[in-house]
Structure formats: C-alpha cells, structure tokens
Amino acid sequence: MKIAISSDHGGNILRKEIMSLLDELNISYQDFGPQSSDSVDYPDYAKPVADGVASGEFDRGILICGTGIGMSIAANKVKGIRCALVHDVFSAKATRCHNDSNILAMGERVIGPGLAVEIVKAWLGTDFEGGRHMRRIEKITELEG
C-alpha cells in the first residue's frame, strides 16, 4: 500500500504523528508538505494528494487541516475521490466498509494524536465490503459526470 499525505499549517503537527505511525507500520508514503508552519492555502495541499490517488499513483491519501473540513471539500472536487472527514474509529471503519473512501481527512484542532492514530489504523485496516454498497458507489461515480 502506498499513501499520499499532506496538511496545511493547521495540521502540520498531526501529519508528522501520522507519518511516524506509517513508518512504524512499514507503510510507504509520500509527504506533500508543507515543510513549515507558515500559513498556506489548504486546496494547494489537497490537490496533489487527490490527483495522486485518483490517478492510481497512490492507493489512498490522508489529509489534515485544522478541522478537516476544507481539505475534504477540496479533495472531493477531484473526480474519483471519496474523501471522508472522520473524527472517530467507528466512522473510519464504516467509511471504508460502506463508502470505499480513498482519502481520509481529519482535523488537528478537533482530535488529539492518540485518537488520530487509532482512526488511521482502523481506516487502513478495513476493507470495502462491496455487495450492496457497490451499487451506491457506482451512483456516486455517476454524479461526477
């Protein structure tokens, strides 16, 4: 599995925590920054992750900003992306099982690093169930035009 990861300035600290987790789990990833705590615009950092996942260069992506809202909105503008904003373990599992989410968004100002690590583990370790959920994913794809 290969992961694309990025944040804005509001998610820098949590992004580094998640990259440490990915290192511990021996999961390959590419960090799209930012490399400083200077203020940046989240769409500029969501786009390369979403483009990389949509193209198949990466299997999944992780985006972090202050709330996770801006990143998830921006990522979901890219055709083929199903980015889920998640702040609890149950939703992390559900969005993989039922929605086949390919990008996870979280908010550093909403959750702490301990919970974020558990969310990422659950999200990475849960497979899409397919079956009746596939029909719904196909309908989402149709909405993209």
C-alpha positions as CSV (number, residue, x, y, z in Angstrom):
1,M,0.0,0.0,0.0
2,K,1.3,3.5,-0.9
3,I,-0.2,6.5,0.8
4,A,-0.1,10.2,-0.1
5,I,-0.2,12.6,2.9
6,S,-0.5,16.3,3.3
7,S,-1.8,19.0,5.5
8,D,-2.0,22.7,5.8
9,H,-0.4,24.8,8.6
10,G,-3.2,23.8,10.9
11,G,-2.5,20.1,10.5
12,N,1.3,20.0,10.5
13,I,1.9,18.5,13.9
14,L,-0.7,15.8,13.5
15,R,0.6,15.0,10.0
16,K,4.0,14.3,11.5
17,E,2.5,12.0,14.1
18,I,0.7,10.0,11.3
19,M,3.9,9.8,9.3
20,S,5.6,8.3,12.3
21,L,2.8,5.7,12.6
22,L,3.2,4.9,8.9
23,D,6.9,4.4,9.5
24,E,6.1,2.0,12.4
25,L,3.7,0.1,10.2
26,N,6.2,-0.1,7.3
27,I,3.7,1.6,5.0
28,S,5.2,3.5,2.1
29,Y,4.1,7.1,1.8
30,Q,4.9,10.4,0.1
31,D,4.7,13.6,2.1
32,F,3.3,16.6,0.2
33,G,4.1,19.1,3.0
34,P,4.1,21.8,3.9
35,Q,7.5,21.8,5.5
36,S,7.0,24.9,7.7
37,S,4.3,26.2,10.0
38,D,3.7,29.3,7.8
39,S,0.1,29.9,6.7
40,V,-0.8,28.1,3.5
41,D,-4.0,27.5,1.5
42,Y,-5.4,24.0,2.0
43,P,-6.6,23.5,-1.6
44,D,-3.0,23.7,-2.8
45,Y,-2.1,20.8,-0.5
46,A,-5.3,18.7,-1.0
47,K,-4.9,18.8,-4.8
48,P,-1.7,16.7,-5.2
49,V,-2.9,14.1,-2.8
50,A,-6.3,13.8,-4.5
51,D,-4.7,13.8,-8.0
52,G,-2.3,11.1,-7.0
53,V,-5.0,8.9,-5.6
54,A,-7.4,9.5,-8.5
55,S,-4.6,8.6,-11.0
56,G,-3.7,5.4,-9.2
57,E,-0.2,6.5,-8.3
58,F,-1.2,6.1,-4.6
59,D,-3.6,3.6,-3.1
60,R,-5.0,6.1,-0.5
61,G,-4.5,9.5,0.9
62,I,-4.6,11.3,4.2
63,L,-5.3,15.0,4.6
64,I,-5.2,17.1,7.7
65,C,-6.1,20.7,8.4
66,G,-7.4,22.5,11.5
67,T,-10.9,20.9,11.2
68,G,-10.5,18.6,8.2
69,I,-13.5,20.3,6.5
70,G,-11.6,22.4,4.0
71,M,-9.3,19.6,3.0
72,S,-12.3,17.2,2.5
73,I,-14.2,19.7,0.4
74,A,-11.2,20.4,-1.8
75,A,-10.3,16.7,-2.3
76,N,-13.8,15.8,-3.2
77,K,-13.8,18.1,-6.2
78,V,-11.4,15.7,-7.9
79,K,-13.1,13.1,-10.0
80,G,-12.8,9.6,-8.5
81,I,-12.1,10.8,-4.9
82,R,-14.3,9.7,-2.0
83,C,-12.7,11.7,0.9
84,A,-14.3,11.1,4.3
85,L,-13.9,13.5,7.2
86,V,-13.6,11.3,10.2
87,H,-13.1,12.0,13.9
88,D,-14.0,8.6,15.5
89,V,-13.0,5.0,15.0
90,F,-16.5,3.7,14.1
91,S,-16.8,6.2,11.2
92,A,-13.3,5.3,10.0
93,K,-14.3,1.7,9.7
94,A,-17.8,2.5,8.2
95,T,-16.4,4.8,5.5
96,R,-14.1,2.0,4.3
97,C,-16.7,-0.8,4.6
98,H,-19.6,1.1,3.0
99,N,-18.2,4.1,1.1
100,D,-14.9,2.7,-0.1
101,S,-13.3,6.0,0.9
102,N,-9.9,6.5,-0.7
103,I,-8.9,9.6,1.3
104,L,-9.2,10.2,5.0
105,A,-9.5,13.8,6.3
106,M,-9.0,14.7,10.0
107,G,-8.8,17.9,12.0
108,E,-5.8,18.6,14.2
109,R,-7.8,21.1,16.2
110,V,-10.7,18.6,16.7
111,I,-8.9,15.4,17.8
112,G,-5.7,14.6,19.6
113,P,-2.8,12.4,18.3
114,G,-3.8,9.3,20.2
115,L,-7.3,9.1,18.7
116,A,-5.9,10.1,15.2
117,V,-3.5,7.1,15.3
118,E,-6.4,4.8,16.2
119,I,-8.5,6.2,13.4
120,V,-5.8,5.8,10.8
121,K,-5.1,2.2,11.9
122,A,-8.8,1.4,11.6
123,W,-9.2,3.1,8.3
124,L,-6.1,1.4,6.8
125,G,-7.0,-2.0,8.2
126,T,-10.6,-2.0,7.0
127,D,-11.6,-3.3,3.5
128,F,-14.6,-2.3,1.4
129,E,-17.4,-4.8,1.7
130,G,-18.7,-4.5,-1.8
131,G,-22.0,-6.1,-2.4
132,R,-25.0,-3.8,-2.0
133,H,-22.6,-0.9,-1.3
134,M,-21.0,-1.2,-4.8
135,R,-24.3,-0.1,-6.3
136,R,-24.1,3.1,-4.2
137,I,-20.5,3.8,-5.1
138,E,-21.5,3.4,-8.8
139,K,-24.2,6.0,-8.3
140,I,-21.7,8.4,-6.7
141,T,-19.5,8.0,-9.7
142,E,-22.4,8.8,-12.0
143,L,-22.8,12.1,-10.1
144,E,-19.3,13.1,-11.2
145,G,-20.4,13.3,-14.8
